[in-house]
Amino acid sequence: MEVRIGVQNVARELVFESAQEGDEITAAVTEALTKGGTLQLKDEKGRLLVVPVASLGYVDIGASEVRKVGFGLS
């Protein structure tokens, strides 16, 4: 699952692939926004990303993108 997180006052967004399902990520974001503190998500390599909830601009949860390799002939 591809996740993009916009952080306030930061020009670049955080983009990573997560092994978690979209529903799990949505639940984690909702819980973090409700309780305050930090949003904690793991990427597909097991690294932990921690973002202060007060700094969240947006969280975009999308499907994993399959990258195509090769040349298309028309």
VENURJO-V172578 format. One line per field, one symbol per residue. ss: DSSP state (H for helix, E for strand, C for the rest). psi: psi as a letter, one per 40 degrees, with the letter a starting at -180 (. if undefined). burial: # if it has 9 or more other ideal C-beta (glycine too) atoms within 8 Angstrom, else .. A space follows every 50 residues. Layout:
BEGIN
ss = ???
psi = ???
burial = ???
END
This chain:
BEGIN
ss = CEEEEEECCCCCCEEEECCCCHHHHHHHHHHHHHHCCEEEEECCCCCEEE EEHHHEEEEEEECCCCCCCCCCCC
psi = hhhhhhhifhdiihhihieiiddddddddddddddabihhiiieeeihhh hhddehdihhhiihhhhihahhh.
burial = #######......#.###.#.#..##.##..##.....#####.....#. ###.##..#.#.............
END
